[in-house]
Amino acid sequence: MDLKKSERLQELPPYLFVDLDRKKAEIQARGIEVIDLGIGDPDLPTPRFIVERMIKAVQDAQYHRYPSSCGMASFRRAAADWCKKRFGLSLDPEREVIALIGSKEGIAHFPLAFVNSGDIVLVPTPAYPVYHIGTLFSGGKSYYLPLSAENAFLPDLKAIPRDILRDAKVLWLNYPNNPTAATAPSDFFAEVVDFAERYNIIVCHDAAYSEITFDGYKAPSFLETPGAREVGLEFFSLSKTYNMTGWRIGFAVGNSDMISALRQVKSNIDSGQFGAIQEAAVAALESDQACVREMQGIYTRRRDTLVTSLQILGFDVSLPKATFYLWLPVPRGYTSQLFSTFLLEQAGVLCTPGNGFGDAGEGYVRMALTVPRSQIREAIQRIDAVL
Ligand SMILES: *Cc1c(COP(=O)(O)O)cnc(C)c1O
């Protein structure tokens, strides 16, 4: 059979980590234990009380039938209440909240609701790859907004050409940011709302790391900004907040017409997340959030160990206020790819080359704080030995 993949699959950006994955396997085959600072997936288990609620809920026959695609009323209410407690937002669980099968699912599907063939989507670079891929799958075109250190890793909205603004339908943002660990200053979202109103552009804010914050920093919600609910949506995820990446549960909140359009897309594609998982997620959202504070403490200690050691080794890096990532400029003479290959082959330490998140990530590697402190110390010793 002559299989010809669709143009959308053929157009997918090359997977830059193939090479590293192969080298990692080679090095492990030589009996060297690779310390993996590459993956953005919490190593810590889901808190026990959430697992226990799941064990009970899974036995409840009401969940053994099709769930509703937009999420159970109890889940949407818990999400709205969480947003109220956390950000002071008043959301209507019926019209302004929708459950997602992980926020990735909502991010990937959202453009199907608003983007036509040839429309432009404003996508930051470096960034989580799904903003571009969702655009591509909807037939849209990404226009890249570079995030650079000079601009505190915020997009320069004033630098976007007029003809691009005319055809742009959606703007993606993500703060606290993966991979740069940048946070949004308080006046930035107000500028975004002005921009969105002026050019009639939908704002989608990905807040997956809203709770991975340190030193008393509290990440704002985009929806707290006056006017935000007229122009956009915000995507939340339980994955990083409660160490639930494997469970696949998140939600979007905001503009009711946008939520309704996303609901229409999803009801034609999926039938929602398993009710028992939603019930366990309700337990997470309604809890006293002590598990979140505990998680923040663990990442803070790891971050301090990694950053202070790297500073001693001469790296130009400061303590990030949020996310479990470190966005590390590579030493002079290296590219992202060369430096990550060097660290992997010489030190057995795997980190992600920055250009894997887009061309503007060149010159950096991303290290994730998703390993125990003993392994971070070991990684530092190995890096010190080979530099
Ligand atoms: C991890 C991550 C997500 C998605 O998480 P889900 O598990 O799909 O909820 C979304 N955005 C960014 C930037 C992420 O790093």
The ligand as an SDF file (V2000), in Angstrom:
LIG
                    3D

 15 15  0  0  0  0  0  0  0  0999 V2000
    3.2360   20.4470   31.0030 C   0  0  0  0  0  0  0  0  0  0  0  0
    2.7060   21.5870   30.2120 C   0  0  0  0  0  0  0  0  0  0  0  0
    1.3820   21.6420   29.7820 C   0  0  0  0  0  0  0  0  0  0  0  0
    0.4030   20.5020   29.7430 C   0  0  0  0  0  0  0  0  0  0  0  0
    0.0880   19.8210   30.7220 O   0  0  0  0  0  0  0  0  0  0  0  0
   -1.0770   18.7500   30.7270 P   0  0  0  0  0  0  0  0  0  0  0  0
   -0.4360   17.5910   31.3910 O   0  0  0  0  0  0  0  0  0  0  0  0
   -1.5010   18.4450   29.3320 O   0  0  0  0  0  0  0  0  0  0  0  0
   -2.1600   19.3810   31.5000 O   0  0  0  0  0  0  0  0  0  0  0  0
    0.9060   22.7800   29.1640 C   0  0  0  0  0  0  0  0  0  0  0  0
    1.7200   23.8120   28.9440 N   0  0  0  0  0  0  0  0  0  0  0  0
    2.9910   23.7910   29.3080 C   0  0  0  0  0  0  0  0  0  0  0  0
    3.8120   24.9820   29.0300 C   0  0  0  0  0  0  0  0  0  0  0  0
    3.5440   22.6800   29.9330 C   0  0  0  0  0  0  0  0  0  0  0  0
    4.8360   22.6650   30.2430 O   0  0  0  0  0  0  0  0  0  0  0  0
  1  2  1  0
  2  3  1  0
  2 14  2  0
  3  4  1  0
  3 10  2  0
  4  5  1  0
  5  6  1  0
  6  7  2  0
  6  8  1  0
  6  9  1  0
 10 11  1  0
 11 12  2  0
 12 13  1  0
 12 14  1  0
 14 15  1  0
M  END
$$$$
